Amino acid sequence: MDVGAYRDFHRHRRCQQFRQDYSGQLGYETPQVITQAGLTVEYAAAMDHALATMQLLPSPANEYLLPFGARSRFLFKMDFAEAEYICRVRSGVKGHFSYRSIAWQMKEAMERLEPELGRLLSGTPPWIEDPLKR
């Protein structure tokens, strides 16, 4: 997931959380709205520049230049109740596109792995938008 999504997910204290060191070498997410607006080239140039500049600095100072769209690896261990809570709350239409997508992927994975429990999960698909909901 990207660092921006991690900033929201790491607030869930009922999870055991493990994070690899930030490297800036796993690429970055490109929001769909950037692509739809025709700004992919400009966005990619800005992200590439930020990640290249990050590599010039020593650790841990370079982590301050890591853009929120940069990918990193995180592991969250949790029980079913916490997974259900995250899927329901973090997939809502008022959420950020990145963590909404991750919450929806969690819901789908639970449905595949544990069909009986997975059916109990609720959530809002990331393609559902409601700009009037706060």
N, CA, C and O atoms as a GROMACS GRO file, in nm:
protein
  536
    1MET      N    1   0.084  -0.117   0.000
    1MET     CA    2   0.000   0.000   0.000
    1MET      C    3   0.089   0.123   0.000
    1MET      O    4   0.208   0.115   0.027
    2ASP      N    5   0.030   0.235  -0.030
    2ASP     CA    6   0.111   0.357  -0.028
    2ASP      C    7   0.117   0.415   0.114
    2ASP      O    8   0.040   0.378   0.202
    3VAL      N    9   0.210   0.506   0.132
    3VAL     CA   10   0.236   0.563   0.265
    3VAL      C   11   0.116   0.642   0.316
    3VAL      O   12   0.091   0.645   0.436
    4GLY      N   13   0.044   0.707   0.225
    4GLY     CA   14  -0.076   0.781   0.266
    4GLY      C   15  -0.181   0.691   0.329
    4GLY      O   16  -0.242   0.728   0.429
    5ALA      N   17  -0.202   0.574   0.271
    5ALA     CA   18  -0.298   0.480   0.328
    5ALA      C   19  -0.249   0.428   0.463
    5ALA      O   20  -0.327   0.412   0.556
    6TYR      N   21  -0.119   0.402   0.472
    6TYR     CA   22  -0.062   0.354   0.598
    6TYR      C   23  -0.086   0.455   0.710
    6TYR      O   24  -0.112   0.416   0.824
    7ARG      N   25  -0.077   0.583   0.680
    7ARG     CA   26  -0.097   0.686   0.783
    7ARG      C   27  -0.235   0.675   0.845
    7ARG      O   28  -0.253   0.706   0.963
    8ASP      N   29  -0.334   0.631   0.768
    8ASP     CA   30  -0.467   0.613   0.823
    8ASP      C   31  -0.484   0.477   0.889
    8ASP      O   32  -0.547   0.466   0.994
    9PHE      N   33  -0.429   0.373   0.830
    9PHE     CA   34  -0.444   0.238   0.885
    9PHE      C   35  -0.365   0.219   1.014
    9PHE      O   36  -0.406   0.140   1.099
   10HIS      N   37  -0.254   0.288   1.031
   10HIS     CA   38  -0.173   0.262   1.150
   10HIS      C   39  -0.241   0.310   1.278
   10HIS      O   40  -0.194   0.280   1.388
   11ARG      N   41  -0.348   0.383   1.264
   11ARG     CA   42  -0.423   0.429   1.382
   11ARG      C   43  -0.501   0.316   1.450
   11ARG      O   44  -0.544   0.330   1.564
   12HIS      N   45  -0.519   0.207   1.381
   12HIS     CA   46  -0.594   0.095   1.436
   12HIS      C   47  -0.505   0.020   1.534
   12HIS      O   48  -0.418  -0.057   1.494
   13ARG      N   49  -0.528   0.042   1.659
   13ARG     CA   50  -0.440  -0.010   1.765
   13ARG      C   51  -0.466  -0.156   1.799
   13ARG      O   52  -0.387  -0.216   1.871
   14ARG      N   53  -0.573  -0.212   1.750
   14ARG     CA   54  -0.600  -0.353   1.778
   14ARG      C   55  -0.532  -0.444   1.677
   14ARG      O   56  -0.568  -0.561   1.664
   15CYS      N   57  -0.434  -0.391   1.607
   15CYS     CA   58  -0.357  -0.468   1.509
   15CYS      C   59  -0.212  -0.475   1.555
   15CYS      O   60  -0.160  -0.381   1.616
   16GLN      N   61  -0.149  -0.586   1.524
   16GLN     CA   62  -0.003  -0.589   1.534
   16GLN      C   63   0.047  -0.538   1.400
   16GLN      O   64   0.007  -0.587   1.295
   17GLN      N   65   0.134  -0.439   1.405
   17GLN     CA   66   0.177  -0.372   1.283
   17GLN      C   67   0.327  -0.388   1.264
   17GLN      O   68   0.406  -0.366   1.356
   18PHE      N   69   0.363  -0.424   1.143
   18PHE     CA   70   0.504  -0.440   1.106
   18PHE      C   71   0.528  -0.361   0.978
   18PHE      O   72   0.449  -0.366   0.885
   19ARG      N   73   0.638  -0.287   0.976
   19ARG     CA   74   0.668  -0.202   0.861
   19ARG      C   75   0.812  -0.226   0.818
   19ARG      O   76   0.904  -0.226   0.900
   20GLN      N   77   0.830  -0.246   0.688
   20GLN     CA   78   0.966  -0.249   0.635
   20GLN      C   79   1.021  -0.108   0.632
   20GLN      O   80   0.945  -0.011   0.631
   21ASP      N   81   1.152  -0.097   0.630
   21ASP     CA   82   1.213   0.036   0.618
   21ASP      C   83   1.168   0.100   0.488
   21ASP      O   84   1.156   0.033   0.385
   22TYR      N   85   1.143   0.229   0.492
   22TYR     CA   86   1.106   0.302   0.372
   22TYR      C   87   1.228   0.305   0.278
   22TYR      O   88   1.338   0.339   0.320
   23SER      N   89   1.206   0.269   0.152
   23SER     CA   90   1.318   0.269   0.058
   23SER      C   91   1.294   0.364  -0.059
   23SER      O   92   1.390   0.414  -0.118
   24GLY      N   93   1.169   0.388  -0.093
   24GLY     CA   94   1.140   0.469  -0.210
   24GLY      C   95   1.166   0.396  -0.340
   24GLY      O   96   1.165   0.457  -0.447
   25GLN      N   97   1.188   0.265  -0.333
   25GLN     CA   98   1.222   0.188  -0.452
   25GLN      C   99   1.111   0.094  -0.497
   25GLN      O  100   1.133   0.010  -0.584
   26LEU      N  101   0.993   0.107  -0.440
   26LEU     CA  102   0.881   0.020  -0.477
   26LEU      C  103   0.781   0.090  -0.569
   26LEU      O  104   0.673   0.037  -0.594
   27GLY      N  105   0.818   0.206  -0.618
   27GLY     CA  106   0.729   0.279  -0.708
   27GLY      C  107   0.626   0.360  -0.632
   27GLY      O  108   0.643   0.390  -0.514
   28TYR      N  109   0.519   0.394  -0.700
   28TYR     CA  110   0.416   0.479  -0.639
   28TYR      C  111   0.282   0.450  -0.706
   28TYR      O  112   0.274   0.396  -0.816
   29GLU      N  113   0.178   0.489  -0.635
   29GLU     CA  114   0.041   0.478  -0.685
   29GLU      C  115   0.008   0.602  -0.766
   29GLU      O  116   0.048   0.713  -0.731
   30THR      N  117  -0.066   0.582  -0.874
   30THR     CA  118  -0.116   0.695  -0.953
   30THR      C  119  -0.267   0.699  -0.937
   30THR      O  120  -0.336   0.609  -0.985
   31PRO      N  121  -0.319   0.801  -0.871
   31PRO     CA  122  -0.464   0.810  -0.853
   31PRO      C  123  -0.538   0.814  -0.987
   31PRO      O  124  -0.490   0.873  -1.084
   32GLN      N  125  -0.652   0.752  -0.990
   32GLN     CA  126  -0.733   0.747  -1.112
   32GLN      C  127  -0.771   0.888  -1.158
   32GLN      O  128  -0.779   0.914  -1.279
   33VAL      N  129  -0.793   0.977  -1.065
   33VAL     CA  130  -0.832   1.114  -1.101
   33VAL      C  131  -0.718   1.184  -1.176
   33VAL      O  132  -0.744   1.268  -1.262
   34ILE      N  133  -0.593   1.152  -1.145
   34ILE     CA  134  -0.478   1.209  -1.216
   34ILE      C  135  -0.480   1.162  -1.362
   34ILE      O  136  -0.459   1.241  -1.454
   35THR      N  137  -0.505   1.034  -1.381
   35THR     CA  138  -0.512   0.979  -1.516
   35THR      C  139  -0.628   1.040  -1.594
   35THR      O  140  -0.612   1.077  -1.710
   36GLN      N  141  -0.744   1.051  -1.530
   36GLN     CA  142  -0.861   1.108  -1.596
   36GLN      C  143  -0.841   1.254  -1.633
   36GLN      O  144  -0.896   1.302  -1.732
   37ALA      N  145  -0.762   1.325  -1.554
   37ALA     CA  146  -0.736   1.466  -1.582
   37ALA      C  147  -0.626   1.487  -1.685
   37ALA      O  148  -0.598   1.600  -1.725
   38GLY      N  149  -0.562   1.377  -1.729
   38GLY     CA  150  -0.455   1.388  -1.828
   38GLY      C  151  -0.325   1.443  -1.771
   38GLY      O  152  -0.245   1.502  -1.843
   39LEU      N  153  -0.304   1.423  -1.642
   39LEU     CA  154  -0.185   1.477  -1.576
   39LEU      C  155  -0.084   1.368  -1.537
   39LEU      O  156   0.000   1.389  -1.449
   40THR      N  157  -0.092   1.255  -1.603
   40THR     CA  158  -0.006   1.143  -1.568
   40THR      C  159   0.142   1.177  -1.585
   40THR      O  160   0.223   1.142  -1.500
   41VAL      N  161   0.178   1.244  -1.692
   41VAL     CA  162   0.319   1.277  -1.719
   41VAL      C  163   0.373   1.371  -1.612
   41VAL      O  164   0.483   1.350  -1.561
   42GLU      N  165   0.296   1.474  -1.578
   42GLU     CA  166   0.340   1.570  -1.477
   42GLU      C  167   0.351   1.505  -1.340
   42GLU      O  168   0.446   1.530  -1.265
   43TYR      N  169   0.254   1.421  -1.308
   43TYR     CA  170   0.253   1.352  -1.180
   43TYR      C  171   0.373   1.257  -1.170
   43TYR      O  172   0.443   1.255  -1.068
   44ALA      N  173   0.395   1.180  -1.275
   44ALA     CA  174   0.508   1.086  -1.275
   44ALA      C  175   0.641   1.160  -1.261
   44ALA      O  176   0.730   1.113  -1.190
   45ALA      N  177   0.655   1.274  -1.328
   45ALA     CA  178   0.780   1.351  -1.319
   45ALA      C  179   0.802   1.400  -1.177
   45ALA      O  180   0.914   1.394  -1.126
   46ALA      N  181   0.696   1.448  -1.111
   46ALA     CA  182   0.709   1.497  -0.974
   46ALA      C  183   0.743   1.384  -0.878
   46ALA      O  184   0.829   1.399  -0.791
   47MET      N  185   0.676   1.271  -0.894
   47MET     CA  186   0.703   1.157  -0.806
   47MET      C  187   0.844   1.102  -0.829
   47MET      O  188   0.915   1.073  -0.733
   48ASP      N  189   0.884   1.088  -0.955
   48ASP     CA  190   1.018   1.038  -0.985
   48ASP      C  191   1.125   1.131  -0.928
   48ASP      O  192   1.226   1.085  -0.875
   49HIS      N  193   1.102   1.262  -0.940
   49HIS     CA  194   1.198   1.359  -0.887
   49HIS      C  195   1.208   1.348  -0.735
   49HIS      O  196   1.319   1.350  -0.680
   50ALA      N  197   1.096   1.338  -0.668
   50ALA     CA  198   1.096   1.327  -0.521
   50ALA      C  199   1.167   1.200  -0.476
   50ALA      O  200   1.246   1.203  -0.382
   51LEU      N  201   1.139   1.089  -0.543
   51LEU     CA  202   1.202   0.962  -0.504
   51LEU      C  203   1.351   0.961  -0.535
   51LEU      O  204   1.430   0.905  -0.459
   52ALA      N  205   1.390   1.023  -0.646
   52ALA     CA  206   1.533   1.031  -0.679
   52ALA      C  207   1.607   1.120  -0.579
   52ALA      O  208   1.719   1.088  -0.539
   53THR      N  209   1.546   1.230  -0.539
   53THR     CA  210   1.607   1.320  -0.441
   53THR      C  211   1.619   1.249  -0.306
   53THR      O  212   1.717   1.268  -0.234
   54MET      N  213   1.518   1.170  -0.273
   54MET     CA  214   1.521   1.094  -0.148
   54MET      C  215   1.644   1.004  -0.141
   54MET      O  216   1.705   0.989  -0.035
   55GLN      N  217   1.679   0.944  -0.254
   55GLN     CA  218   1.793   0.851  -0.256
   55GLN      C  219   1.926   0.921  -0.230
   55GLN      O  220   2.023   0.855  -0.193
   56LEU      N  221   1.932   1.051  -0.247
   56LEU     CA  222   2.056   1.127  -0.227
   56LEU      C  223   2.086   1.154  -0.080
   56LEU      O  224   2.200   1.185  -0.044
   57LEU      N  225   1.985   1.143   0.005
   57LEU     CA  226   2.002   1.174   0.147
   57LEU      C  227   2.023   1.047   0.229
   57LEU      O  228   1.977   0.940   0.190
   58PRO      N  229   2.092   1.059   0.342
   58PRO     CA  230   2.110   0.942   0.429
   58PRO      C  231   1.981   0.910   0.505
   58PRO      O  232   1.895   0.997   0.523
   59SER      N  233   1.969   0.787   0.548
   59SER     CA  234   1.856   0.746   0.630
   59SER      C  235   1.884   0.785   0.774
   59SER      O  236   2.000   0.778   0.814
   60PRO      N  237   1.792   0.824   0.852
   60PRO     CA  238   1.648   0.833   0.830
   60PRO      C  239   1.601   0.968   0.776
   60PRO      O  240   1.481   0.987   0.758
   61ALA      N  241   1.692   1.060   0.749
   61ALA     CA  242   1.652   1.193   0.699
   61ALA      C  243   1.576   1.183   0.568
   61ALA      O  244   1.487   1.263   0.542
   62ASN      N  245   1.612   1.085   0.483
   62ASN     CA  246   1.547   1.074   0.352
   62ASN      C  247   1.399   1.038   0.362
   62ASN      O  248   1.324   1.062   0.268
   63GLU      N  249   1.357   0.980   0.473
   63GLU     CA  250   1.216   0.942   0.489
   63GLU      C  251   1.123   1.063   0.489
   63GLU      O  252   1.005   1.050   0.458
   64TYR      N  253   1.176   1.180   0.523
   64TYR     CA  254   1.093   1.300   0.525
   64TYR      C  255   1.057   1.348   0.384
   64TYR      O  256   0.966   1.429   0.368
   65LEU      N  257   1.128   1.299   0.284
   65LEU     CA  258   1.096   1.335   0.145
   65LEU      C  259   1.007   1.232   0.077
   65LEU      O  260   0.969   1.251  -0.039
   66LEU      N  261   0.973   1.126   0.146
   66LEU     CA  262   0.891   1.020   0.087
   66LEU      C  263   0.749   1.071   0.062
   66LEU      O  264   0.680   1.106   0.157
   67PRO      N  265   0.705   1.076  -0.064
   67PRO     CA  266   0.568   1.122  -0.092
   67PRO      C  267   0.465   1.020  -0.041
   67PRO      O  268   0.493   0.901  -0.035
   68PHE      N  269   0.347   1.069  -0.005
   68PHE     CA  270   0.243   0.979   0.045
   68PHE      C  271   0.200   0.876  -0.058
   68PHE      O  272   0.149   0.770  -0.022
   69GLY      N  273   0.220   0.904  -0.186
   69GLY     CA  274   0.183   0.809  -0.291
   69GLY      C  275   0.284   0.698  -0.311
   69GLY      O  276   0.258   0.605  -0.387
   70ALA      N  277   0.400   0.705  -0.245
   70ALA     CA  278   0.504   0.603  -0.261
   70ALA      C  279   0.459   0.473  -0.194
   70ALA      O  280   0.400   0.474  -0.087
   71ARG      N  281   0.489   0.361  -0.260
   71ARG     CA  282   0.454   0.230  -0.205
   71ARG      C  283   0.557   0.185  -0.102
   71ARG      O  284   0.675   0.219  -0.109
   72SER      N  285   0.508   0.109  -0.007
   72SER     CA  286   0.594   0.045   0.092
   72SER      C  287   0.524  -0.083   0.136
   72SER      O  288   0.409  -0.108   0.099
   73ARG      N  289   0.595  -0.163   0.214
   73ARG     CA  290   0.536  -0.290   0.258
   73ARG      C  291   0.504  -0.284   0.406
   73ARG      O  292   0.585  -0.242   0.488
   74PHE      N  293   0.380  -0.327   0.438
   74PHE     CA  294   0.330  -0.326   0.575
   74PHE      C  295   0.257  -0.456   0.600
   74PHE      O  296   0.195  -0.512   0.508
   75LEU      N  297   0.264  -0.505   0.721
   75LEU     CA  298   0.190  -0.624   0.760
   75LEU      C  299   0.107  -0.588   0.883
   75LEU      O  300   0.159  -0.538   0.982
   76PHE      N  301  -0.023  -0.616   0.874
   76PHE     CA  302  -0.114  -0.593   0.986
   76PHE      C  303  -0.173  -0.729   1.024
   76PHE      O  304  -0.231  -0.798   0.940
   77LYS      N  305  -0.159  -0.766   1.149
   77LYS     CA  306  -0.223  -0.887   1.201
   77LYS      C  307  -0.337  -0.843   1.291
   77LYS      O  308  -0.319  -0.756   1.377
   78MET      N  309  -0.455  -0.904   1.271
   78MET     CA  310  -0.572  -0.861   1.348
   78MET      C  311  -0.672  -0.975   1.356
   78MET      O  312  -0.663  -1.073   1.281
   79ASP      N  313  -0.766  -0.962   1.448
   79ASP     CA  314  -0.873  -1.060   1.457
   79ASP      C  315  -0.987  -1.022   1.362
   79ASP      O  316  -0.983  -0.916   1.299
   80PHE      N  317  -1.088  -1.109   1.353
   80PHE     CA  318  -1.197  -1.085   1.259
   80PHE      C  319  -1.273  -0.957   1.292
   80PHE      O  320  -1.311  -0.882   1.202
   81ALA      N  321  -1.294  -0.930   1.421
   81ALA     CA  322  -1.370  -0.810   1.459
   81ALA      C  323  -1.300  -0.684   1.411
   81ALA      O  324  -1.367  -0.592   1.363
   82GLU      N  325  -1.168  -0.678   1.422
   82GLU     CA  326  -1.096  -0.560   1.376
   82GLU      C  327  -1.099  -0.552   1.223
   82GLU      O  328  -1.113  -0.443   1.167
   83ALA      N  329  -1.086  -0.666   1.155
   83ALA     CA  330  -1.093  -0.667   1.009
   83ALA      C  331  -1.230  -0.618   0.962
   83ALA      O  332  -1.240  -0.541   0.867
   84GLU      N  333  -1.335  -0.663   1.029
   84GLU     CA  334  -1.470  -0.619   0.993
   84GLU      C  335  -1.485  -0.469   1.014
   84GLU      O  336  -1.542  -0.400   0.929
   85TYR      N  337  -1.433  -0.419   1.125
   85TYR     CA  338  -1.441  -0.276   1.154
   85TYR      C  339  -1.367  -0.194   1.048
   85TYR      O  340  -1.419  -0.094   0.999
   86ILE      N  341  -1.246  -0.237   1.013
   86ILE     CA  342  -1.168  -0.164   0.913
   86ILE      C  343  -1.238  -0.166   0.778
   86ILE      O  344  -1.247  -0.062   0.712
   87CYS      N  345  -1.288  -0.282   0.736
   87CYS     CA  346  -1.357  -0.292   0.607
   87CYS      C  347  -1.479  -0.201   0.603
   87CYS      O  348  -1.504  -0.135   0.502
   88ARG      N  349  -1.554  -0.198   0.710
   88ARG     CA  350  -1.676  -0.116   0.714
   88ARG      C  351  -1.644   0.033   0.719
   88ARG      O  352  -1.702   0.110   0.643
   89VAL      N  353  -1.554   0.073   0.807
   89VAL     CA  354  -1.528   0.215   0.828
   89VAL      C  355  -1.439   0.274   0.721
   89VAL      O  356  -1.467   0.384   0.672
   90ARG      N  357  -1.332   0.206   0.684
   90ARG     CA  358  -1.233   0.264   0.594
   90ARG      C  359  -1.270   0.254   0.446
   90ARG      O  360  -1.202   0.312   0.362
   91SER      N  361  -1.377   0.182   0.414
   91SER     CA  362  -1.419   0.176   0.273
   91SER      C  363  -1.526   0.279   0.240
   91SER      O  364  -1.569   0.288   0.125
   92GLY      N  365  -1.569   0.356   0.337
   92GLY     CA  366  -1.677   0.453   0.318
   92GLY      C  367  -1.644   0.561   0.217
   92GLY      O  368  -1.528   0.590   0.191
   93VAL      N  369  -1.749   0.620   0.159
   93VAL     CA  370  -1.732   0.717   0.050
   93VAL      C  371  -1.659   0.844   0.092
   93VAL      O  372  -1.605   0.914   0.006
   94LYS      N  373  -1.655   0.874   0.219
   94LYS     CA  374  -1.587   0.995   0.261
   94LYS      C  375  -1.437   0.974   0.279
   94LYS      O  376  -1.364   1.069   0.311
   95GLY      N  377  -1.390   0.853   0.260
   95GLY     CA  378  -1.250   0.822   0.282
   95GLY      C  379  -1.160   0.851   0.163
   95GLY      O  380  -1.208   0.875   0.051
   96HIS      N  381  -1.033   0.849   0.188
   96HIS     CA  382  -0.932   0.870   0.085
   96HIS      C  383  -0.930   0.750  -0.010
   96HIS      O  384  -0.948   0.636   0.033
   97PHE      N  385  -0.908   0.775  -0.138
   97PHE     CA  386  -0.916   0.668  -0.239
   97PHE      C  387  -0.822   0.553  -0.208
   97PHE      O  388  -0.854   0.437  -0.235
   98SER      N  389  -0.707   0.582  -0.153
   98SER     CA  390  -0.606   0.480  -0.132
   98SER      C  391  -0.646   0.381  -0.022
   98SER      O  392  -0.642   0.260  -0.044
   99TYR      N  393  -0.686   0.431   0.094
   99TYR     CA  394  -0.722   0.336   0.198
   99TYR      C  395  -0.859   0.274   0.173
   99TYR      O  396  -0.887   0.165   0.221
  100ARG      N  397  -0.944   0.342   0.098
  100ARG     CA  398  -1.071   0.278   0.058
  100ARG      C  399  -1.043   0.153  -0.025
  100ARG      O  400  -1.106   0.049  -0.004
  101SER      N  401  -0.949   0.165  -0.117
  101SER     CA  402  -0.913   0.052  -0.202
  101SER      C  403  -0.856  -0.064  -0.121
  101SER      O  404  -0.891  -0.179  -0.144
  102ILE      N  405  -0.769  -0.033  -0.026
  102ILE     CA  406  -0.708  -0.137   0.058
  102ILE      C  407  -0.815  -0.205   0.143
  102ILE      O  408  -0.815  -0.327   0.155
  103ALA      N  409  -0.905  -0.127   0.203
  103ALA     CA  410  -1.012  -0.185   0.285
  103ALA      C  411  -1.101  -0.276   0.202
  103ALA      O  412  -1.142  -0.382   0.249
  104TRP      N  413  -1.130  -0.237   0.079
  104TRP     CA  414  -1.212  -0.321  -0.008
  104TRP      C  415  -1.138  -0.449  -0.046
  104TRP      O  416  -1.199  -0.556  -0.050
  105GLN      N  417  -1.010  -0.440  -0.072
  105GLN     CA  418  -0.929  -0.560  -0.102
  105GLN      C  419  -0.925  -0.654   0.018
  105GLN      O  420  -0.927  -0.776   0.001
  106MET      N  421  -0.920  -0.598   0.139
  106MET     CA  422  -0.925  -0.681   0.260
  106MET      C  423  -1.057  -0.756   0.266
  106MET      O  424  -1.060  -0.876   0.296
  107LYS      N  425  -1.166  -0.686   0.239
  107LYS     CA  426  -1.299  -0.748   0.242
  107LYS      C  427  -1.306  -0.862   0.141
  107LYS      O  428  -1.354  -0.971   0.174
  108GLU      N  429  -1.259  -0.839   0.020
  108GLU     CA  430  -1.263  -0.943  -0.083
  108GLU      C  431  -1.175  -1.063  -0.046
  108GLU      O  432  -1.213  -1.177  -0.071
  109ALA      N  433  -1.059  -1.037   0.014
  109ALA     CA  434  -0.971  -1.146   0.055
  109ALA      C  435  -1.036  -1.229   0.165
  109ALA      O  436  -1.026  -1.352   0.164
  110MET      N  437  -1.102  -1.164   0.260
  110MET     CA  438  -1.171  -1.237   0.367
  110MET      C  439  -1.284  -1.323   0.309
  110MET      O  440  -1.306  -1.435   0.354
  111GLU      N  441  -1.354  -1.270   0.211
  111GLU     CA  442  -1.463  -1.348   0.149
  111GLU      C  443  -1.409  -1.471   0.078
  111GLU      O  444  -1.474  -1.576   0.079
  112ARG      N  445  -1.290  -1.460   0.017
  112ARG     CA  446  -1.229  -1.576  -0.050
  112ARG      C  447  -1.176  -1.677   0.051
  112ARG      O  448  -1.195  -1.798   0.034
  113LEU      N  449  -1.109  -1.628   0.155
  113LEU     CA  450  -1.044  -1.717   0.251
  113LEU      C  451  -1.141  -1.782   0.348
  113LEU      O  452  -1.127  -1.900   0.381
  114GLU      N  453  -1.238  -1.707   0.394
  114GLU     CA  454  -1.337  -1.755   0.491
  114GLU      C  455  -1.477  -1.717   0.443
  114GLU      O  456  -1.534  -1.619   0.492
  115PRO      N  457  -1.533  -1.792   0.348
  115PRO     CA  458  -1.663  -1.753   0.290
  115PRO      C  459  -1.774  -1.732   0.393
  115PRO      O  460  -1.854  -1.640   0.378
  116GLU      N  461  -1.780  -1.816   0.496
  116GLU     CA  462  -1.886  -1.802   0.596
  116GLU      C  463  -1.874  -1.671   0.672
  116GLU      O  464  -1.973  -1.600   0.691
  117LEU      N  465  -1.753  -1.638   0.715
  117LEU     CA  466  -1.732  -1.512   0.786
  117LEU      C  467  -1.731  -1.393   0.691
  117LEU      O  468  -1.777  -1.285   0.726
  118GLY      N  469  -1.678  -1.414   0.571
  118GLY     CA  470  -1.668  -1.306   0.474
  118GLY      C  471  -1.801  -1.246   0.437
  118GLY      O  472  -1.810  -1.127   0.407
  119ARG      N  473  -1.905  -1.328   0.440
  119ARG     CA  474  -2.038  -1.277   0.409
  119ARG      C  475  -2.089  -1.178   0.514
  119ARG      O  476  -2.180  -1.100   0.487
  120LEU      N  477  -2.030  -1.183   0.632
  120LEU     CA  478  -2.072  -1.092   0.739
  120LEU      C  479  -2.010  -0.953   0.725
  120LEU      O  480  -2.054  -0.859   0.790
  121LEU      N  481  -1.908  -0.941   0.641
  121LEU     CA  482  -1.840  -0.814   0.624
  121LEU      C  483  -1.923  -0.718   0.541
  121LEU      O  484  -1.986  -0.757   0.443
  122SER      N  485  -1.922  -0.593   0.582
  122SER     CA  486  -1.988  -0.491   0.502
  122SER      C  487  -1.883  -0.390   0.458
  122SER      O  488  -1.776  -0.380   0.519
  123GLY      N  489  -1.913  -0.317   0.356
  123GLY     CA  490  -1.821  -0.216   0.306
  123GLY      C  491  -1.879  -0.149   0.184
  123GLY      O  492  -1.981  -0.193   0.130
  124THR      N  493  -1.814  -0.043   0.141
  124THR     CA  494  -1.857   0.032   0.023
  124THR      C  495  -1.751   0.017  -0.084
  124THR      O  496  -1.635   0.050  -0.060
  125PRO      N  497  -1.788  -0.032  -0.202
  125PRO     CA  498  -1.688  -0.047  -0.309
  125PRO      C  499  -1.623   0.086  -0.342
  125PRO      O  500  -1.688   0.190  -0.336
  126PRO      N  501  -1.494   0.084  -0.378
  126PRO     CA  502  -1.423   0.209  -0.406
  126PRO      C  503  -1.477   0.286  -0.526
  126PRO      O  504  -1.450   0.405  -0.540
  127TRP      N  505  -1.551   0.220  -0.614
  127TRP     CA  506  -1.604   0.290  -0.732
  127TRP      C  507  -1.734   0.364  -0.701
  127TRP      O  508  -1.785   0.436  -0.787
  128ILE      N  509  -1.788   0.348  -0.582
  128ILE     CA  510  -1.907   0.422  -0.540
  128ILE      C  511  -1.862   0.556  -0.483
  128ILE      O  512  -1.782   0.560  -0.389
  129GLU      N  513  -1.912   0.664  -0.539
  129GLU     CA  514  -1.875   0.799  -0.494
  129GLU      C  515  -2.002   0.875  -0.456
  129GLU      O  516  -2.106   0.861  -0.520
  130ASP      N  517  -1.993   0.953  -0.351
  130ASP     CA  518  -2.102   1.041  -0.309
  130ASP      C  519  -2.042   1.171  -0.260
  130ASP      O  520  -2.014   1.184  -0.141
  131PRO      N  521  -2.021   1.268  -0.350
  131PRO     CA  522  -1.954   1.392  -0.312
  131PRO      C  523  -2.031   1.476  -0.210
  131PRO      O  524  -1.975   1.569  -0.151
  132LEU      N  525  -2.159   1.444  -0.187
  132LEU     CA  526  -2.236   1.522  -0.092
  132LEU      C  527  -2.231   1.464   0.049
  132LEU      O  528  -2.280   1.526   0.144
  133LYS      N  529  -2.174   1.347   0.065
  133LYS     CA  530  -2.165   1.285   0.198
  133LYS      C  531  -2.041   1.331   0.269
  133LYS      O  532  -1.933   1.335   0.211
  134ARG      N  533  -2.055   1.366   0.396
  134ARG     CA  534  -1.940   1.410   0.476
  134ARG      C  535  -1.900   1.301   0.570
  134ARG      O  536  -1.805   1.318   0.646
   0.00000   0.00000   0.00000
